Amino acid sequence: MRPVDLAREHGLSTQAIRNYEDAGILPAAERTVHGYRTYTPLHAQALRAFLALVPGHGHQTATSIMQAVNRGAAQDALRLIDESHGQLLDDRRTLQAVEAALGDLAPVPQERGDTFIGPLARRLGIRPATLRKWENAGVVRPRRDPQTGYRIYSAADVRDVRLAHQLRRGGYLLEQIAPLIAQVRSAGGVTPLESTLRDWQARLSARGRAMLKGAADLDAYLCAREP
């Protein structure tokens, strides 16, 4: 089988096939007497496994998985898969936490707070610089003490920061979070975030399904490699 034959099935270039081999994603190819690469059905199965792993695990992890399998370290490959599944579970728990947090949201009375940037950052396990960055992005708008100039976070500000923290863990960008928080701030409710949560859930479900597909193709490749 020529590189072009392997590439054609997936709409890839022959250079991509050579790059995958050089990266250890595919096992080393045999060479003809003239130095041309020749591939086998085993290489075709390896390529299918890698391409199936990418949507669920990401390119970097999928590459590491295939490299481990091809060097005979199947246990390392399985550990990487376990870690990836663990991350998906963490993301699902994060989504559940966001949903629970949003479910508890209610209009917060405008009252003076006594939470400052340092204690709030420590409570969330982030750096004060992160909170300042979120402020610059319009995610949160703490008041300033007129005497000291220190930032003062009210109960509503803390709510906004917690929401932003959860959404950042869910993979959302600040430019996506800022308008959502602004709507929650003005509306005092969770309706503006309902479509975001549905989209987040759909993306997690798609990752889970992709992991199943990747597992099936990887298992087929592992079986094909067995003596």
Wavefront OBJ file of the C-alpha trace (Angstrom):
o trace
v 0.000 0.000 0.000
v 1.423 3.398 -1.022
v 1.226 6.548 1.137
v -1.353 7.966 -1.249
v -3.533 4.878 -0.800
v -3.456 5.340 2.978
v -4.099 9.058 2.715
v -6.976 8.897 0.256
v -9.386 7.113 2.611
v -9.303 10.018 5.059
v -8.787 12.949 2.701
v -5.236 13.496 3.920
v -2.082 14.421 2.086
v 0.737 11.963 1.582
v 2.948 14.351 3.551
v 0.588 14.036 6.513
v 1.000 10.257 6.381
v 4.769 10.602 6.379
v 4.573 13.084 9.255
v 2.422 10.676 11.282
v 4.954 7.920 10.744
v 7.851 10.181 11.695
v 5.972 11.215 14.870
v 5.448 7.584 15.909
v 1.693 7.694 15.392
v 2.045 5.003 12.752
v 4.466 2.089 13.039
v 7.560 2.308 10.876
v 6.920 1.405 7.261
v 8.888 -1.086 5.221
v 10.940 0.321 2.336
v 11.268 -0.928 -1.208
v 14.682 -1.407 -2.756
v 14.291 2.097 -4.160
v 13.515 3.558 -0.732
v 9.758 4.034 -1.149
v 7.534 3.491 1.856
v 5.068 0.611 1.772
v 2.191 0.354 4.202
v 0.032 -2.553 5.305
v -3.507 -2.995 6.678
v -1.925 -2.618 10.138
v -0.885 0.932 9.247
v -4.374 1.627 7.965
v -5.833 0.454 11.280
v -3.350 2.582 13.218
v -4.374 5.641 11.220
v -8.065 4.945 11.809
v -7.400 4.554 15.534
v -5.495 7.825 15.769
v -8.070 9.835 13.831
v -10.834 8.343 15.973
v -8.987 9.218 19.194
v -8.434 12.882 18.342
v -12.037 14.180 18.754
v -12.381 12.722 22.236
v -8.871 13.100 23.629
v -7.329 15.918 21.638
v -4.428 15.772 19.180
v -1.641 15.785 21.757
v -3.065 13.016 23.934
v -4.071 10.936 20.917
v -0.503 11.234 19.641
v 0.923 10.136 22.992
v -1.459 7.170 23.097
v -0.411 5.941 19.669
v 3.272 6.495 20.394
v 2.967 4.388 23.536
v 1.177 1.573 21.705
v 3.710 1.556 18.875
v 6.659 1.305 21.228
v 5.000 -1.628 22.986
v 3.941 0.277 26.109
v 0.215 -0.476 26.053
v -0.070 0.177 29.799
v 1.142 3.736 29.279
v -1.455 4.184 26.561
v -4.219 2.909 28.825
v -3.097 5.231 31.614
v -3.347 8.201 29.249
v -6.852 7.124 28.294
v -7.814 6.803 31.969
v -6.495 10.309 32.655
v -8.478 11.696 29.749
v -11.652 10.020 30.997
v -10.913 11.430 34.440
v -10.723 14.924 32.972
v -14.066 14.413 31.250
v -15.568 13.330 34.571
v -14.123 16.430 36.249
v -15.657 18.569 33.510
v -19.030 16.914 34.048
v -18.782 17.606 37.763
v -17.865 21.201 36.997
v -20.964 21.524 34.832
v -23.074 20.077 37.617
v -21.520 22.564 40.034
v -22.317 25.444 37.676
v -25.895 24.243 37.293
v -26.220 23.964 41.056
v -24.710 27.411 41.554
v -27.031 28.926 38.972
v -29.996 27.176 40.515
v -29.273 28.950 43.778
v -28.838 32.372 42.226
v -31.221 35.075 43.343
v -31.155 38.878 43.179
v -28.546 40.064 45.645
v -29.235 43.266 47.587
v -26.856 46.100 46.869
v -24.971 46.316 50.120
v -21.451 47.075 51.154
v -19.200 44.055 51.137
v -16.032 43.486 53.071
v -14.295 40.961 50.834
v -10.995 42.056 49.353
v -9.070 40.723 46.375
v -6.533 38.679 48.355
v -8.970 36.688 50.521
v -11.309 36.133 47.566
v -8.476 34.866 45.360
v -7.299 32.483 48.073
v -10.822 31.186 48.588
v -11.091 30.257 44.898
v -7.520 29.030 44.509
v -6.595 31.624 41.893
v -4.177 34.545 41.773
v -5.174 38.145 42.480
v -3.798 38.953 39.023
v -6.480 36.684 37.566
v -9.211 38.696 39.283
v -7.683 41.914 37.982
v -7.655 40.436 34.491
v -11.326 39.491 34.819
v -12.069 43.025 35.961
v -10.324 44.441 32.895
v -12.441 42.108 30.738
v -15.638 43.415 32.329
v -16.495 40.144 34.056
v -16.608 41.661 37.542
v -16.802 45.265 38.699
v -15.707 45.699 42.322
v -15.956 49.095 43.958
v -12.945 50.963 45.293
v -12.554 52.095 48.843
v -12.391 55.904 48.599
v -9.765 56.089 51.323
v -7.382 53.295 50.347
v -8.284 52.551 46.728
v -8.582 48.840 47.577
v -11.055 46.759 45.604
v -14.135 45.785 47.596
v -16.187 42.806 46.409
v -19.852 42.844 47.368
v -22.002 39.723 47.667
v -23.092 40.219 44.047
v -19.466 40.592 42.924
v -18.518 37.356 44.688
v -21.401 35.610 42.923
v -20.150 36.896 39.569
v -16.582 35.820 40.318
v -17.691 32.328 41.314
v -19.722 31.988 38.126
v -16.818 33.191 36.019
v -14.474 30.753 37.755
v -16.767 27.825 37.013
v -17.280 28.841 33.391
v -13.537 29.285 32.849
v -13.039 25.732 34.134
v -15.642 24.679 31.599
v -13.490 26.025 28.770
v -15.231 29.318 28.074
v -13.273 32.415 27.103
v -13.484 35.689 28.969
v -15.059 37.392 25.977
v -17.814 34.763 26.106
v -18.232 34.980 29.865
v -18.375 38.771 30.234
v -21.706 39.325 28.405
v -23.280 36.365 30.185
v -22.277 37.674 33.588
v -23.506 41.133 32.591
v -26.906 39.692 31.734
v -27.088 37.750 34.980
v -26.034 40.874 36.852
v -28.729 42.999 35.267
v -31.459 40.354 35.283
v -30.636 38.855 38.655
v -31.377 35.379 37.295
v -30.049 32.428 35.355
v -32.136 32.466 32.182
v -29.369 34.011 30.031
v -27.106 31.045 30.829
v -29.533 28.258 29.990
v -28.489 27.989 26.333
v -24.808 28.076 27.356
v -25.328 25.174 29.731
v -27.173 23.182 27.072
v -24.289 23.765 24.658
v -21.766 22.764 27.322
v -23.682 19.563 28.046
v -23.864 18.753 24.344
v -20.108 19.212 23.944
v -19.388 16.930 26.904
v -21.726 14.294 25.483
v -20.027 14.557 22.094
v -16.631 14.055 23.746
v -17.923 11.010 25.583
v -19.277 9.477 22.393
v -16.040 10.273 20.573
v -14.080 8.518 23.311
v -16.202 5.414 22.807
v -15.508 5.486 19.069
v -11.803 6.009 19.685
v -11.706 3.142 22.171
v -13.292 0.757 19.665
v -10.825 1.630 16.904
v -7.863 1.527 19.264
v -8.938 -1.896 20.529
v -9.120 -3.118 16.930
v -5.574 -1.850 16.394
v -4.314 -3.497 19.561
v -5.883 -6.785 18.446
v -4.284 -6.442 15.016
v -0.876 -5.990 16.638
v -1.149 -9.152 18.691
v 0.960 -12.073 17.408
l 1 2 3 4 5 6 7 8 9 10 11 12 13 14 15 16 17 18 19 20 21 22 23 24 25 26 27 28 29 30 31 32 33 34 35 36 37 38 39 40 41 42 43 44 45 46 47 48 49 50 51 52 53 54 55 56 57 58 59 60 61 62 63 64 65 66 67 68 69 70 71 72 73 74 75 76 77 78 79 80 81 82 83 84 85 86 87 88 89 90 91 92 93 94 95 96 97 98 99 100 101 102 103 104 105 106 107 108 109 110 111 112 113 114 115 116 117 118 119 120 121 122 123 124 125 126 127 128 129 130 131 132 133 134 135 136 137 138 139 140 141 142 143 144 145 146 147 148 149 150 151 152 153 154 155 156 157 158 159 160 161 162 163 164 165 166 167 168 169 170 171 172 173 174 175 176 177 178 179 180 181 182 183 184 185 186 187 188 189 190 191 192 193 194 195 196 197 198 199 200 201 202 203 204 205 206 207 208 209 210 211 212 213 214 215 216 217 218 219 220 221 222 223 224 225 226 227
